């Protein structure tokens, strides 16, 4: 029996805060031995998204069957009949490879994972400089309509209120500083400096 005790790193934030950039940076650091947790969704693939790489795309019916079977670590109906979740089998798959799991996940899902594995999870909230800055970043992406951006901004205000429920908060005013802070947090949680 292996003595490997897999850890979980949850990064949550309002859309446009920079969490995906931070997660990608951490995944590139081999010393952390991280693997990205791929979420399941009932929505159809967009653009060049690939099943098993970007998401596990499953039908609405199958998603509901997985819910009934208690196959999810966490799940949420984000919009009507539009579900997202983390399959327990995904975490088990990564731990079987003797790797730690990293999540780029919404606030509600992140907090649910922390509740399920309180000792093995480090939950990090990535805070944008301001809601105004968030709006600027979302507009710069040029991927969504004004209406969709306004929906994300409204959601962001609610999400920002949950920040104190996370283990740590990274204020992403300066990306280089935020990346260094994220590296330090992950390294500390893995006790890398003590090995």
N, C-alpha and C positions, 0 to 999 in steps of 0.2 A: 504493500500500500504506500502510495506517495505521500510525502509530507507537504506537498504543495498546497498552499491555502490561498486560493484565488481572491483577489480584491476587485472591487467595483469602483469606478470613477465616474460620477455623474456630473455632467456640465449642462446647466440649464440657464436660459436667458431669454429675454424678449428677442424676437426676430431682428437682426441687424446689429446685435451687440458685439459680434465677433467671436461667438463661441465655436462656430465651425472652424474658423481659422486657428483658434487655440487648440482644438481637438486634433486637427490635422498635423499641427506642429508637434504635439505630444506623441502622436502615432509614429512620427518620423524619428523619434529618439529611441534607438534600439535598447538602451540600458533599462528602459521602463518595461519592456516585454508586454506591450499593450496590443490588444486586438479590438477592432471596432465592432460594437453590437449593432447588427442590422435589424431594423424594426420591420414588423409586418404591417401591411396596410390593405384595406379593402378597396382603395381607389385604383384607377387604371394608371399604368406607367405614363409619365410625361416625357416628351422629347426623347433623349437618348438613355433614359433610365433602364437599367437591366435588373431582372429578377435575380435575387441572391447576391447582388452587388450593392445596389442602392437601397432596395427594400425587398422583402418577400411579398410579392403581390398575390393575394389570395381573394377569392370571391367573398362577397358579403355573407353568403350562406355558410361558407367554410369558416369565416372569421367568427360568426356567431356560434358555430359548433365548438370551436376552440375555447370560446368564453365559457360555454356550458361545461366543457371537460376540464376547466380550470388549468388550461395550458399556458396562460399568460402570467408573467411576473407583474405586469401592469398593462392596462389598456384604457382607451378613452375614445368616445365618439366625439371627434373634433367638430365636425359638421354633420348634419343629418345623413345617416347611412354612410358616413365616411369615418372609418375606424382606423386607429393606429395602436400598436402595442408591441411589447417585447415578449417573445416566446421564451418560456423557461428553458427549452431545448437549446436556444441560442447561447445563453449563458453557460449551460453545461458543455456545449460544443467547444467554446473558447477555453473553459477551465480544463477540459480533457487534453487540450494542447499545451497545458501548463503556462497559460498566459492570463494576464489580468484584463478585465473588461472595461472599456471606456464607452460612455454614452454621450451622445449629442441629442438631448431630449427635452421635451417641454417641461415646464415647471411642475405640473401636477404629476406627471409620470416619474420625474426625478425624485420627488418626495415619497412616492409610493415605494420605489426601489429602496430608498434609504430606510423606510419603515420595515421592509421585509428582511434586509440584511444590515441592521444598524451597526454592527461591529466591523463589518467587512467593506463598508461603503464610505467613501469621501464624497460628499455632495458640495459642489461649487456653483455659486451663482455668479454669472458674468454681468456686471452692471455697466450700461452705457454712460457716457458723460452726462447726458440729459435726454429727455424725450425729444427735444428739438433736434439734437444731433442724430438721434435714431431715425427721425423722419428724413433728414438729409441723406443718411446712409441708404435707407430703403429706396429713396428716389434715384440715387446714383446707380443703383443696381439696374434700373430700367427693366425690371422683370414683371412688374405688377401695375395694375391700374391705380388711379388716385383713390378710388373707393376701397380697394383691397388694402392699400397702404394705411388709409384711415382706420380700417378694421384692425389692422395689426397694431397701430398706435394705441387704440382704445384698449386692446388686450394687454399691451405692454404696461400700461398704468396699473392694471390689476396684478400682473406678474411681478412688477417691481415691489409691490407690497409684501410678497412672499419671501423676499431676499433674506430676512432675518431667520427664517426656518432652515436655511442651509448651513453647513458646517463652516464654510468660508465664502467670502465675497471678494471677487477680483473686480476692481474698477478699471475698465478698459478705456482710459483716457489716452494712453500711449501704448501702442501695440507691443513694442519691444519690452516694455516694463511688465505688461500683462503676461507675455509669454514666459518671461523669467520667473514671475511669481507663480504661474501655473506649474512650471518645471519644479520649483522648490516645494510646492505643496505635494505634488505626486511623489517626488523623491523622499520627502519626510514620511509620507503615509506608508511607503514601501520600506522604510528604514534603510535606504540605500547607503547613507553615510555611516551606518553602524555596522556594515558588513565588511 
